[in-house]
Amino acid sequence: TLAREQSDLQSVWNRFSPDLQDALYGAFVKHGIISTRKAFGAVQGINSRVQRTFSTMHDSGETSVPLRGQESTPAANWNKHVNFFDEVTCSPCVNNACAKLAAETTGPISSDLFFTFLVSTSCGPTVTQWKNDGYNPERIISIFSASESE
């Protein structure tokens, strides 16, 4: 039998912080996929700085943050899911963020780092709308960086 090539997600999964693993697995359990908006919703659920970033963007009245219904509850038992990496599907943007994280970083990957890479590599409809509304990745990451952790 041929060894299956690791997915982009699988290549960095063991470097993800436990809370990030649980959040993304929770998105998969609830939605059956880890799309870009579901990943944003999952990370927002565990990271108050991401919550504040999205609140700042929304409250500006200049753009919308369409994450209603995209939320999920972290789930801690991903390692008991025998075929998880065979079953999980990620959006191209999530795959791109994982591939870039694998290529450009070493060591643990926090929800902060995952969020900044997802914002900077995404090209889907939500992030494209943010760009059109004046929220390019640099501006979003600047808002995020200015948001002190509480």
Backbone as ProteinMPNN parsed JSONL, in Angstrom:
{"seq_chain_A": "TLAREQSDLQSVWNRFSPDLQDALYGAFVKHGIISTRKAFGAVQGINSRVQRTFSTMHDSGETSVPLRGQESTPAANWNKHVNFFDEVTCSPCVNNACAKLAAETTGPISSDLFFTFLVSTSCGPTVTQWKNDGYNPERIISIFSASESE", "coords_chain_A": {"N_chain_A": [[0.834, -1.191, 0.0], [0.454, 2.235, -0.735], [2.039, 4.972, 0.832], [0.251, 7.673, 2.077], [0.467, 11.051, 1.156], [1.147, 13.62, 3.476], [-1.342, 15.948, 4.465], [-1.577, 19.556, 4.155], [-2.609, 20.598, 6.523], [-2.159, 18.445, 8.303], [0.607, 18.429, 8.315], [1.364, 20.473, 10.03], [-0.157, 20.17, 12.275], [0.598, 18.889, 14.756], [2.18, 20.821, 15.83], [0.473, 22.821, 16.483], [-0.999, 24.717, 19.127], [-2.606, 23.185, 21.965], [-5.184, 24.342, 22.467], [-5.783, 25.488, 19.999], [-5.809, 23.238, 18.332], [-8.04, 21.914, 19.476], [-10.039, 23.81, 18.96], [-10.122, 23.963, 16.116], [-10.669, 21.29, 15.53], [-13.15, 21.113, 16.737], [-14.591, 22.753, 14.987], [-14.551, 21.146, 12.704], [-16.0, 18.902, 13.687], [-18.542, 20.039, 14.141], [-19.232, 21.234, 11.651], [-18.233, 19.66, 9.589], [-16.211, 20.38, 7.918], [-13.282, 22.414, 7.546], [-13.455, 25.392, 6.817], [-12.485, 28.672, 5.653], [-14.003, 30.771, 6.919], [-15.111, 29.248, 8.983], [-12.813, 28.497, 10.328], [-11.914, 31.053, 11.139], [-14.095, 31.634, 12.836], [-13.763, 29.592, 14.753], [-11.239, 30.223, 15.86], [-11.753, 32.78, 16.822], [-13.398, 32.061, 18.914], [-11.664, 31.156, 20.884], [-9.767, 33.072, 21.299], [-9.32, 36.099, 22.621], [-8.185, 38.411, 21.574], [-8.544, 38.139, 18.829], [-11.322, 38.22, 18.805], [-11.687, 40.911, 19.641], [-10.451, 42.226, 17.51], [-12.151, 41.591, 15.323], [-14.475, 42.759, 16.343], [-13.729, 45.479, 16.388], [-13.432, 45.915, 13.622], [-16.065, 45.401, 12.731], [-17.542, 47.279, 14.261], [-16.679, 49.641, 13.158], [-18.272, 50.183, 11.044], [-17.51, 50.113, 8.446], [-17.153, 47.689, 7.245], [-18.273, 44.244, 7.16], [-18.365, 41.414, 9.341], [-18.851, 38.414, 8.604], [-19.581, 36.035, 10.422], [-21.606, 34.767, 11.724], [-23.175, 31.819, 12.71], [-20.979, 30.384, 12.041], [-19.522, 29.643, 14.16], [-18.113, 27.373, 16.592], [-17.802, 24.762, 19.051], [-14.973, 24.097, 20.987], [-13.412, 20.891, 20.744], [-12.005, 18.229, 22.422], [-11.156, 15.683, 21.706], [-9.82, 14.911, 19.351], [-7.651, 13.234, 18.83], [-8.63, 10.711, 19.221], [-10.107, 10.198, 17.064], [-9.937, 8.167, 14.594], [-9.62, 8.287, 11.727], [-9.265, 10.989, 11.221], [-7.521, 12.806, 9.73], [-7.823, 11.787, 7.207], [-10.46, 12.27, 6.702], [-11.011, 14.975, 7.067], [-11.659, 18.045, 5.448], [-10.256, 20.949, 4.174], [-10.523, 24.435, 3.42], [-9.094, 26.026, 0.484], [-7.761, 28.334, 1.384], [-7.242, 27.832, 4.119], [-5.605, 25.603, 3.795], [-3.481, 26.871, 2.412], [-2.558, 28.644, 4.407], [-1.641, 26.793, 6.304], [0.363, 25.464, 4.815], [2.136, 27.581, 4.393], [2.78, 28.203, 7.039], [4.119, 25.821, 7.673], [6.329, 26.02, 5.997], [7.574, 28.416, 6.74], [7.86, 28.716, 9.488], [9.026, 27.571, 12.708], [8.721, 25.451, 15.572], [6.205, 25.837, 18.218], [2.782, 26.584, 17.27], [0.693, 29.096, 17.854], [-2.707, 30.265, 18.478], [-2.695, 32.962, 17.85], [-0.581, 33.195, 15.951], [-1.506, 31.459, 13.929], [-3.866, 32.81, 13.199], [-2.832, 35.25, 12.129], [-1.417, 34.281, 9.917], [-3.51, 33.057, 8.504], [-5.119, 35.264, 7.889], [-3.309, 36.682, 6.277], [-2.847, 35.011, 4.091], [-5.257, 34.379, 2.94], [-7.729, 34.363, 0.337], [-10.352, 34.203, -0.217], [-13.962, 34.857, -0.511], [-14.827, 36.347, 1.807], [-12.494, 37.571, 2.897], [-11.673, 38.914, 0.632], [-13.781, 40.735, 0.384], [-13.314, 42.196, 2.721], [-10.866, 43.368, 2.001], [-11.721, 44.953, -0.155], [-13.255, 46.727, 1.278], [-11.388, 48.217, 2.534], [-9.902, 46.935, 4.443], [-7.198, 45.505, 4.361], [-4.891, 42.69, 4.645], [-2.639, 43.664, 6.103], [-3.689, 45.854, 7.523], [-5.645, 44.582, 9.115], [-4.021, 42.873, 10.638], [-2.525, 44.793, 11.933], [-4.49, 46.01, 13.561], [-5.088, 43.784, 15.107], [-2.574, 43.35, 16.331], [-2.377, 45.645, 17.859], [-4.235, 45.198, 19.754], [-4.311, 44.543, 22.995], [-3.516, 41.653, 24.888], [-5.715, 40.184, 27.163]], "CA_chain_A": [[0.0, 0.0, 0.0], [1.22, 3.48, -0.847], [1.9, 5.927, 1.928], [-0.433, 8.875, 1.632], [1.172, 12.289, 1.458], [0.512, 14.408, 4.53], [-2.011, 17.174, 4.056], [-0.978, 20.767, 4.726], [-3.055, 20.658, 7.917], [-1.469, 17.411, 9.065], [2.03, 18.753, 8.424], [1.592, 21.42, 11.134], [-1.122, 19.91, 13.349], [1.24, 18.598, 16.046], [2.799, 22.061, 16.326], [-0.596, 23.711, 16.96], [-1.27, 24.686, 20.56], [-3.775, 22.336, 22.229], [-6.45, 25.057, 22.312], [-6.025, 25.654, 18.569], [-6.232, 21.915, 17.852], [-9.414, 21.665, 19.934], [-10.947, 24.734, 18.272], [-10.273, 23.555, 14.716], [-11.359, 20.0, 15.516], [-14.554, 21.421, 17.031], [-15.198, 23.253, 13.743], [-14.759, 19.972, 11.856], [-17.081, 18.093, 14.26], [-19.834, 20.711, 13.948], [-19.529, 21.634, 10.272], [-17.76, 18.66, 8.633], [-15.188, 20.999, 7.072], [-12.621, 23.579, 8.148], [-13.386, 26.453, 5.815], [-11.843, 29.882, 6.168], [-14.879, 31.424, 7.903], [-15.241, 28.375, 10.153], [-11.548, 28.628, 11.057], [-11.984, 32.348, 11.839], [-15.062, 31.483, 13.928], [-13.168, 28.741, 15.784], [-10.16, 30.956, 16.527], [-12.402, 33.849, 17.585], [-13.963, 31.468, 20.121], [-10.633, 30.863, 21.891], [-8.758, 34.127, 21.347], [-10.004, 37.376, 22.855], [-7.626, 39.44, 20.682], [-9.243, 37.975, 17.55], [-12.671, 38.759, 19.053], [-11.606, 42.375, 19.655], [-10.126, 42.658, 16.146], [-13.38, 41.524, 14.536], [-15.393, 43.775, 16.878], [-13.257, 46.777, 15.891], [-13.772, 45.992, 12.197], [-17.528, 45.48, 12.62], [-18.029, 48.522, 14.869], [-16.286, 50.774, 12.315], [-19.321, 50.43, 10.061], [-16.912, 50.107, 7.106], [-17.162, 46.326, 6.704], [-18.989, 43.286, 7.996], [-17.615, 40.214, 9.704], [-19.952, 37.45, 8.477], [-19.243, 34.773, 11.069], [-22.773, 34.185, 12.386], [-23.389, 30.446, 12.298], [-19.697, 29.748, 11.731], [-18.879, 29.317, 15.423], [-18.126, 25.974, 17.006], [-17.314, 24.526, 20.402], [-13.763, 23.278, 20.952], [-13.574, 19.475, 21.061], [-10.662, 17.805, 22.828], [-10.87, 14.274, 21.466], [-9.423, 14.693, 17.96], [-6.692, 12.131, 18.733], [-9.372, 9.451, 19.257], [-10.786, 10.113, 15.769], [-8.94, 7.364, 13.879], [-9.398, 8.721, 10.344], [-9.471, 12.438, 11.159], [-6.814, 13.481, 8.634], [-8.377, 11.29, 5.938], [-11.833, 12.759, 6.552], [-11.136, 16.43, 7.148], [-11.445, 18.859, 4.262], [-9.996, 22.354, 4.496], [-10.596, 25.349, 2.29], [-7.77, 26.36, -0.055], [-7.118, 29.359, 2.213], [-6.711, 27.161, 5.309], [-4.449, 24.821, 3.322], [-2.385, 27.8, 2.122], [-2.01, 29.122, 5.677], [-0.881, 25.685, 6.899], [1.573, 25.253, 4.009], [3.033, 28.705, 4.658], [3.28, 27.989, 8.405], [5.093, 24.725, 7.631], [7.53, 26.461, 5.286], [8.197, 29.645, 7.249], [7.969, 28.788, 10.947], [9.431, 26.392, 13.471], [8.229, 25.521, 16.946], [4.756, 25.83, 18.449], [1.928, 27.516, 16.524], [-0.401, 29.574, 18.698], [-3.857, 30.795, 17.738], [-2.271, 34.27, 17.323], [0.208, 32.993, 14.739], [-2.399, 30.883, 12.929], [-4.757, 33.877, 12.742], [-2.132, 36.199, 11.261], [-1.13, 33.61, 8.649], [-4.772, 32.863, 7.784], [-5.495, 36.579, 7.34], [-2.383, 37.141, 5.23], [-2.83, 34.129, 2.918], [-6.61, 34.107, 2.445], [-8.164, 35.086, -0.855], [-11.753, 33.861, -0.412], [-14.906, 35.974, -0.613], [-14.888, 37.197, 3.008], [-11.279, 38.385, 2.981], [-11.718, 39.806, -0.531], [-14.694, 41.83, 0.741], [-12.602, 43.054, 3.679], [-9.902, 44.167, 1.234], [-12.487, 45.964, -0.9], [-13.751, 47.698, 2.257], [-10.246, 48.927, 3.11], [-9.251, 46.135, 5.484], [-6.259, 44.54, 3.793], [-4.286, 41.909, 5.725], [-1.757, 44.478, 6.944], [-4.519, 46.65, 8.444], [-6.254, 43.666, 10.083], [-2.965, 42.419, 11.554], [-2.19, 45.946, 12.752], [-5.546, 46.105, 14.585], [-4.87, 42.627, 15.991], [-1.353, 43.571, 17.096], [-2.621, 46.732, 18.808], [-5.171, 44.705, 20.761], [-3.558, 43.908, 24.084], [-4.081, 40.421, 25.437], [-6.242, 40.396, 28.533]], "C_chain_A": [[0.882, 1.26, 0.0], [0.984, 4.371, 0.366], [1.265, 7.201, 1.371], [0.376, 10.094, 2.047], [0.412, 13.047, 2.545], [-0.169, 15.631, 3.93], [-1.281, 18.368, 4.671], [-1.354, 20.891, 6.198], [-2.268, 19.664, 8.772], [0.006, 17.75, 9.28], [2.342, 19.703, 9.577], [0.758, 21.11, 12.377], [-0.445, 19.7, 14.703], [1.989, 19.792, 16.623], [1.755, 23.052, 16.822], [-0.715, 23.599, 18.474], [-2.508, 23.819, 20.794], [-5.114, 23.066, 22.062], [-6.791, 25.28, 20.841], [-6.458, 24.326, 17.948], [-7.701, 21.665, 18.213], [-10.42, 22.545, 19.2], [-11.193, 24.296, 16.832], [-10.961, 22.196, 14.607], [-12.846, 20.203, 15.814], [-15.282, 21.947, 15.801], [-15.486, 22.086, 12.805], [-15.934, 19.14, 12.366], [-18.437, 18.727, 13.965], [-20.193, 20.867, 12.476], [-19.089, 20.619, 9.218], [-16.678, 19.162, 7.697], [-14.511, 22.094, 7.892], [-12.43, 24.588, 7.024], [-12.738, 27.675, 6.449], [-12.719, 30.554, 7.227], [-15.059, 30.561, 9.145], [-13.95, 28.4, 10.982], [-11.504, 29.96, 11.808], [-12.933, 32.258, 13.029], [-14.489, 30.669, 15.079], [-12.098, 29.492, 16.569], [-10.728, 32.111, 17.35], [-12.946, 33.323, 18.91], [-12.951, 31.199, 21.217], [-9.654, 32.014, 22.097], [-9.438, 35.489, 21.458], [-9.453, 38.499, 21.968], [-8.275, 39.349, 19.297], [-10.665, 38.523, 17.689], [-12.657, 40.287, 18.979], [-11.288, 42.931, 18.272], [-11.384, 42.682, 15.294], [-14.407, 42.537, 15.031], [-15.021, 45.169, 16.385], [-13.635, 46.961, 14.432], [-15.275, 46.195, 12.019], [-18.047, 46.835, 13.101], [-17.669, 49.756, 14.058], [-17.391, 51.152, 11.338], [-18.812, 50.385, 8.623], [-16.973, 48.737, 6.442], [-18.018, 45.452, 7.601], [-18.077, 42.1, 8.255], [-18.644, 39.082, 9.744], [-19.647, 36.085, 9.081], [-20.423, 34.156, 11.819], [-23.013, 32.79, 11.823], [-22.107, 29.691, 11.978], [-18.985, 29.279, 12.999], [-18.947, 27.817, 15.67], [-17.606, 25.899, 18.431], [-16.052, 23.682, 20.317], [-14.063, 21.83, 21.389], [-12.191, 18.874, 21.277], [-10.289, 16.39, 22.411], [-10.47, 13.966, 20.031], [-8.509, 13.484, 17.818], [-7.358, 10.761, 18.845], [-10.12, 9.21, 17.944], [-9.804, 9.466, 14.789], [-8.62, 7.917, 12.488], [-9.515, 10.235, 10.171], [-8.805, 13.074, 9.942], [-7.249, 12.974, 7.263], [-9.732, 11.924, 5.643], [-11.947, 14.273, 6.469], [-10.84, 17.075, 5.796], [-11.256, 20.298, 4.73], [-10.166, 23.189, 3.231], [-9.191, 25.583, 1.747], [-7.034, 27.392, 0.807], [-6.516, 28.754, 3.486], [-5.501, 26.316, 4.913], [-3.248, 25.715, 3.052], [-1.735, 28.302, 3.406], [-1.155, 28.034, 6.327], [0.416, 25.429, 6.141], [2.605, 26.342, 4.29], [3.613, 28.605, 6.077], [4.349, 26.901, 8.427], [6.415, 25.196, 7.031], [8.287, 27.563, 6.014], [8.367, 29.711, 8.758], [8.525, 27.484, 11.501], [8.84, 26.548, 14.855], [6.718, 25.585, 17.014], [4.026, 26.902, 17.632], [0.732, 27.853, 17.395], [-1.572, 30.011, 17.825], [-3.535, 32.177, 17.174], [-1.555, 34.103, 15.984], [-0.659, 32.428, 13.616], [-3.301, 31.965, 12.342], [-4.039, 34.816, 11.78], [-1.78, 35.563, 9.917], [-2.403, 33.394, 7.842], [-5.227, 34.173, 7.152], [-4.608, 36.923, 6.143], [-2.402, 36.265, 3.979], [-4.202, 33.939, 2.289], [-6.964, 34.96, 1.249], [-9.629, 34.789, -1.169], [-12.658, 35.08, -0.363], [-14.937, 36.897, 0.601], [-13.689, 38.128, 3.068], [-11.194, 39.344, 1.794], [-12.639, 40.992, -0.251], [-14.027, 42.773, 1.731], [-11.604, 43.941, 2.947], [-10.606, 45.283, 0.481], [-13.012, 47.062, 0.015], [-12.619, 48.446, 2.962], [-9.534, 48.184, 4.221], [-8.376, 45.076, 4.839], [-5.604, 43.77, 4.948], [-3.402, 42.736, 6.66], [-2.57, 45.291, 7.956], [-5.15, 45.756, 9.51], [-5.213, 43.223, 11.106], [-2.509, 43.571, 12.449], [-3.208, 46.146, 13.873], [-5.345, 44.989, 15.62], [-3.661, 42.868, 16.906], [-1.532, 44.654, 18.169], [-3.549, 46.309, 19.94], [-4.4, 43.951, 21.826], [-4.277, 42.665, 24.571], [-4.545, 40.682, 26.862], [-6.293, 39.094, 29.291]], "O_chain_A": [[1.918, 1.313, 0.662], [-0.139, 4.498, 0.854], [1.684, 7.729, 0.341], [0.903, 10.155, 3.158], [-0.817, 13.105, 2.53], [0.352, 16.264, 3.012], [-0.474, 18.212, 5.587], [-0.516, 21.248, 7.027], [-1.772, 20.015, 9.842], [0.584, 17.398, 10.308], [3.476, 19.734, 10.055], [0.955, 21.73, 13.422], [-0.876, 20.28, 15.699], [2.39, 19.769, 17.787], [2.095, 24.019, 17.505], [-0.553, 22.516, 19.037], [-3.368, 23.724, 19.919], [-6.077, 22.478, 21.57], [-7.966, 25.264, 20.472], [-7.375, 24.296, 17.127], [-8.498, 21.258, 17.369], [-11.514, 22.097, 18.858], [-12.336, 24.26, 16.377], [-11.751, 21.975, 13.69], [-13.699, 19.547, 15.216], [-16.453, 21.63, 15.588], [-16.545, 22.039, 12.18], [-16.777, 18.714, 11.575], [-19.377, 18.032, 13.582], [-21.344, 20.653, 12.096], [-19.522, 20.702, 8.069], [-16.27, 18.45, 6.78], [-15.105, 22.635, 8.824], [-11.387, 24.63, 6.372], [-12.476, 27.694, 7.652], [-12.237, 30.875, 8.314], [-15.152, 31.091, 10.253], [-14.004, 28.332, 12.21], [-11.107, 30.003, 12.972], [-12.616, 32.749, 14.112], [-14.697, 31.004, 16.245], [-12.05, 29.409, 17.796], [-10.244, 32.392, 18.447], [-12.959, 34.04, 19.91], [-13.334, 31.028, 22.375], [-8.798, 31.943, 22.978], [-10.054, 35.967, 20.506], [-10.179, 39.44, 21.645], [-8.527, 40.375, 18.664], [-11.156, 39.21, 16.793], [-13.514, 40.887, 18.331], [-11.796, 43.988, 17.897], [-11.661, 43.673, 14.619], [-15.136, 43.117, 14.226], [-15.894, 45.951, 16.009], [-14.103, 48.029, 14.038], [-15.706, 47.056, 11.252], [-18.878, 47.463, 12.445], [-18.278, 50.811, 14.237], [-17.452, 52.285, 10.86], [-19.582, 50.591, 7.685], [-16.858, 48.63, 5.221], [-18.437, 45.876, 8.678], [-17.149, 41.823, 7.495], [-19.241, 38.819, 10.789], [-19.474, 35.101, 8.362], [-20.262, 33.131, 12.481], [-23.051, 32.601, 10.607], [-22.142, 28.498, 11.678], [-17.963, 28.597, 12.922], [-19.726, 27.095, 15.047], [-17.038, 26.861, 18.948], [-16.05, 22.652, 19.645], [-14.869, 21.595, 22.29], [-11.312, 18.994, 20.423], [-9.192, 15.934, 22.736], [-10.75, 12.874, 19.536], [-8.57, 12.778, 16.812], [-6.711, 9.746, 18.588], [-10.697, 8.142, 17.741], [-8.945, 10.144, 14.224], [-7.449, 8.001, 12.119], [-9.833, 10.707, 9.079], [-9.456, 13.805, 9.196], [-7.061, 13.665, 6.262], [-10.108, 12.095, 4.483], [-12.883, 14.794, 5.863], [-9.896, 16.699, 5.101], [-12.002, 20.795, 5.573], [-9.974, 22.701, 2.117], [-8.207, 25.369, 2.454], [-5.812, 27.325, 0.942], [-5.41, 29.118, 3.885], [-4.489, 26.312, 5.614], [-2.123, 25.371, 3.414], [-0.509, 28.38, 3.494], [-0.073, 28.316, 6.842], [1.458, 25.201, 6.757], [3.798, 26.064, 4.41], [4.792, 28.888, 6.29], [5.363, 27.034, 9.112], [7.489, 24.816, 7.498], [9.512, 27.639, 5.918], [8.957, 30.665, 9.267], [8.495, 26.442, 10.846], [8.496, 27.656, 15.266], [6.029, 25.41, 16.008], [4.569, 27.968, 17.343], [-0.13, 27.011, 17.644], [-1.453, 30.116, 16.605], [-4.053, 32.535, 16.116], [-1.878, 34.779, 15.007], [-0.555, 32.872, 12.473], [-3.482, 32.031, 11.127], [-4.579, 35.147, 10.724], [-1.839, 36.232, 8.886], [-2.384, 33.532, 6.619], [-5.672, 34.188, 6.004], [-5.098, 37.398, 5.118], [-2.011, 36.726, 2.907], [-4.296, 33.383, 1.195], [-6.563, 36.12, 1.149], [-10.099, 35.089, -2.266], [-12.186, 36.205, -0.195], [-15.061, 38.112, 0.443], [-13.842, 39.333, 3.267], [-10.699, 40.462, 1.934], [-12.318, 42.126, -0.608], [-14.147, 43.992, 1.614], [-11.504, 45.134, 3.236], [-10.146, 46.425, 0.478], [-13.196, 48.199, -0.419], [-12.868, 49.222, 3.885], [-8.653, 48.742, 4.874], [-8.747, 43.904, 4.77], [-5.748, 44.16, 6.107], [-3.418, 42.529, 7.874], [-2.179, 45.401, 9.118], [-5.188, 46.129, 10.682], [-5.489, 43.201, 12.306], [-2.145, 43.347, 13.603], [-2.828, 46.421, 15.011], [-5.42, 45.214, 16.828], [-3.727, 42.618, 18.11], [-0.925, 44.593, 19.238], [-3.637, 46.986, 20.965], [-3.896, 42.854, 21.586], [-5.505, 42.637, 24.653], [-3.852, 41.32, 27.655], [-6.705, 39.071, 30.451]]}, "name": "protein", "num_of_chains": 1, "seq": "TLAREQSDLQSVWNRFSPDLQDALYGAFVKHGIISTRKAFGAVQGINSRVQRTFSTMHDSGETSVPLRGQESTPAANWNKHVNFFDEVTCSPCVNNACAKLAAETTGPISSDLFFTFLVSTSCGPTVTQWKNDGYNPERIISIFSASESE"}
